[in-house]
Amino acid sequence: MHAPTRRTFSLAALASLSAFSLASLPAWAQPAVPEAREVEIVVDGRYTPNVIEATEGEVLRLRFVRRDYSPCSREVVFPTFNLRRMLPTNQPVVVELPALTVGEHPFQCWMNMLRGRIVVRPRAAATPAVADAGAPAARTPATRAPATARPRPRR
């Protein structure tokens, strides 16, 4: 006879069952969801703002408000995330992006005429402990410019 195999399920898998939901879990057992920062982007012949700065791991909720009627601006595309959204005129459309990785993530209209980007910076490292006030400051080696490839003249 075979020994029974032990199966484990994630909270998300359990939540997909109809008799169970994450809302029914106590607060201490619910997965932590990072708070999203909302940024409004007006589409009127261009994206305003067209550069959005974020921090690594941050969740963004972009609220697009299309004010122009050109067919070019009717759809926004996020190639990095394989994501497209239609933008009806004068109706806000919210696009929620996943936790962001370091780098640049472009967004554009479907014709690639209107362009914007999300610039994601690395999360700041923890600050080092403060050195003793009486201790001498640590010396760092001086940086030198790289030597040129020119040969030295013979004497």
Buried (B, 14 or more C-beta within 10 A) or exposed (E): EEEEEEEEEEEEEEBEEEEBEEEEBEEEEEEEEEEBEEBEBBBEEBBEEEEBEBEBEBBBBBBBBBEBEBEBBBBBBBEBBEBEBEBEEEEEBEBEBEEBEEEEBEBBBBEEEBEBBBEBEEEEEEEEEEEEEEEEEEEEEEEEEEEEEEEEEEE
